[in-house]
Amino acid sequence: MTGEDSVQTSLTLLARVEAEDHEAWLLFVRLYGPLVYSWCRSAGLQPDDTEDVGQDVFRVVALKLGTFESERKPSGAFRSWLWGITRLQILNHLRSVKRQPIGKGGTEHNASLHRLEQESQERETVGGVTSRQLLVQSAIEVLQAEFDPRTWQAFWDMAVKGRPAKDIGAELDMTARAVRQARFRVAKKLRSLLDQDFTGISGPDDFPADPRSQ
């Protein structure tokens, strides 16, 4: 199996996680851990508490993943499902702190608890970044090592920057056809990696900054 072939579609990934495949679980946490972390931090949790709540979230996911019928769900449904679990675990944590002696919580804590109790839907952005972009960032961090730098640069310049394949090829010593093939290969892997939870990778708004292109 090649490096590229080691990255499975999300539907396969979820099935492997449910089957207690350790490698699949590590990949799953790499993909969705940053998103869960951002949700916890946006709810006002401190780093140490975020770590604890995040562990609780993934423990629940491991127990309940079999209840998520991915093939019957629309794109984005898994992220919503994960948000629901994360929100509940954050609420459990905030409520447990509120029950502790005075000094453990405070006005800011109570405000966070009240806000989250009122907000059942995931926020569109966290710190100006969408969940979609966070997931793409995680996928990029997984995939960049799977491709040589020239292939990745060709993909980035064409798919994200919108540059002509001919111009990119001249800079990278590639034919225009090779540039288009590089774009297709990387984009296909990105889409397949996040499959059920992400469709239509289409342009700059879907991508964070690429450190290789700076």
C-alpha positions in Angstrom: 0.0 0.0 0.0 1.4 3.4 -1.0 1.4 6.5 1.2 -1.5 8.0 -0.7 -3.5 4.8 -0.5 -3.2 4.8 3.2 -5.6 7.7 3.4 -9.1 6.2 3.4 -12.5 7.9 2.7 -14.2 9.2 5.8 -17.0 6.5 5.5 -14.3 3.8 5.5 -12.5 5.7 8.3 -15.6 5.8 10.5 -16.2 2.1 9.9 -12.6 1.3 10.8 -12.8 3.4 14.0 -16.0 1.6 15.0 -14.1 -1.7 14.4 -11.4 -0.5 16.9 -8.7 0.0 14.3 -6.0 1.8 16.2 -4.4 3.6 13.2 -7.8 4.7 12.0 -8.6 6.1 15.5 -5.3 8.1 15.5 -6.2 9.5 12.1 -9.7 10.4 13.2 -8.4 12.3 16.2 -5.9 14.2 14.0 -8.7 15.2 11.8 -11.4 16.2 14.3 -9.3 16.9 17.4 -8.5 20.6 16.4 -12.2 21.2 15.7 -13.3 19.8 19.1 -10.5 21.9 20.8 -11.8 25.1 19.1 -15.3 24.4 20.2 -14.2 24.0 23.8 -12.0 27.1 23.8 -14.8 29.2 22.2 -17.1 28.1 25.1 -14.6 29.6 27.5 -12.8 26.5 28.7 -9.2 26.8 29.7 -6.5 24.6 28.0 -6.4 22.1 30.8 -10.2 21.8 31.0 -10.3 21.6 27.2 -8.0 18.6 27.3 -10.2 16.8 29.8 -13.4 17.6 27.9 -11.9 16.6 24.6 -11.0 13.2 26.0 -14.5 12.9 27.2 -15.8 13.8 23.8 -13.8 11.1 22.0 -14.6 8.6 24.7 -18.3 9.1 23.9 -17.7 9.0 20.2 -16.0 5.7 20.6 -19.0 4.3 22.4 -21.7 5.8 20.2 -20.2 5.9 16.7 -22.3 2.9 15.8 -25.5 4.9 16.2 -24.4 7.3 13.5 -25.8 5.9 10.2 -23.4 7.8 7.9 -24.7 6.5 4.6 -28.2 8.0 5.3 -26.9 11.4 6.3 -26.3 14.5 4.2 -22.9 16.2 3.9 -22.0 17.9 7.2 -24.2 15.6 9.3 -21.2 14.0 11.1 -19.8 17.4 12.1 -23.2 18.3 13.5 -23.4 15.0 15.3 -19.9 15.6 16.8 -20.9 19.1 17.8 -23.9 17.7 19.7 -21.6 15.4 21.7 -19.1 18.2 22.3 -21.7 20.7 23.4 -23.1 18.2 25.9 -19.7 17.4 27.4 -18.9 21.1 27.7 -22.3 21.7 29.4 -21.6 18.8 31.8 -18.2 20.3 32.7 -19.6 23.8 33.2 -22.4 22.6 35.3 -20.1 20.5 37.5 -17.9 23.6 38.1 -20.9 25.6 39.0 -21.8 23.1 41.7 -18.4 23.5 43.3 -17.6 26.0 46.1 -17.7 29.7 45.4 -14.6 30.8 43.6 -14.4 27.9 41.2 -16.8 29.5 38.7 -17.7 33.2 38.6 -19.7 35.5 36.4 -17.7 34.7 33.3 -18.3 31.0 33.9 -22.0 31.5 34.4 -22.2 33.6 31.3 -20.6 30.8 29.2 -22.9 28.2 30.7 -26.0 30.3 29.9 -24.8 31.1 26.4 -24.2 27.5 25.6 -27.5 26.4 27.0 -29.2 28.8 24.6 -27.1 27.9 21.6 -27.9 24.4 20.3 -26.5 25.1 16.9 -22.8 25.1 16.1 -21.5 28.6 15.5 -20.7 29.4 11.9 -17.2 30.6 12.8 -14.8 30.3 15.7 -12.3 33.1 15.9 -13.1 34.0 12.3 -12.5 30.5 11.0 -15.2 28.1 9.9 -15.4 24.5 10.9 -15.0 23.6 7.2 -11.7 25.5 7.1 -10.5 23.8 10.3 -11.2 20.4 8.9 -9.4 21.2 5.7 -6.4 22.4 7.7 -6.4 19.1 9.6 -6.6 17.2 6.3 -3.8 19.2 4.8 -1.6 18.4 7.7 -2.3 14.7 7.2 -1.8 14.9 3.4 1.1 17.2 2.8 3.6 14.5 3.8 1.9 12.1 1.3 2.9 14.2 -1.8 6.2 15.6 -3.0 6.6 19.4 -2.6 6.3 20.0 -6.4 3.0 18.1 -6.7 1.6 19.9 -3.7 2.7 23.3 -5.0 1.1 22.6 -8.4 -2.1 21.7 -6.7 -2.1 24.8 -4.5 -1.2 27.3 -7.2 -3.9 26.0 -9.5 -6.7 25.0 -7.1 -6.4 27.8 -4.6 -4.6 30.6 -6.3 -6.4 30.0 -9.6 -3.2 30.3 -11.7 -3.1 28.8 -15.2 -1.6 25.4 -15.5 0.8 26.6 -18.2 2.3 29.3 -16.0 2.7 26.9 -13.0 4.3 24.3 -15.2 6.9 26.8 -16.5 7.9 27.6 -12.9 7.9 24.0 -11.7 9.4 22.4 -14.8 6.2 20.4 -15.4 3.9 20.1 -18.4 0.4 21.8 -18.1 -1.1 18.3 -18.2 1.1 17.2 -15.2 0.0 20.3 -13.3 -3.7 19.4 -13.9 -3.0 15.8 -12.9 -1.3 17.0 -9.7 -4.3 19.2 -8.9 -6.7 16.3 -9.5 -4.8 13.8 -7.3 -4.5 16.1 -4.3 -8.0 17.4 -4.5 -9.3 13.9 -4.8 -7.5 12.8 -1.7 -8.8 15.8 0.2 -12.3 15.1 -0.8 -12.1 11.4 0.0 -10.5 12.0 3.3 -13.4 14.1 4.5 -16.0 12.6 2.2 -19.3 12.5 4.1 -18.4 15.6 6.1 -17.1 17.7 3.4 -18.0 18.2 -0.3 -17.1 20.7 -2.9 -13.6 21.9 -2.2 -13.7 24.8 -4.6 -11.5 27.7 -3.9 -9.4 30.0 -1.6 -12.2 30.4 1.0 -12.0 26.6 1.7 -8.3 26.7 2.5 -6.0 28.1 5.2 -2.6 29.5 4.3 -0.2 26.9 3.0 3.2 27.1 4.8 4.9 25.6 1.7 3.7 28.5 -0.5 4.9 31.3 1.7 
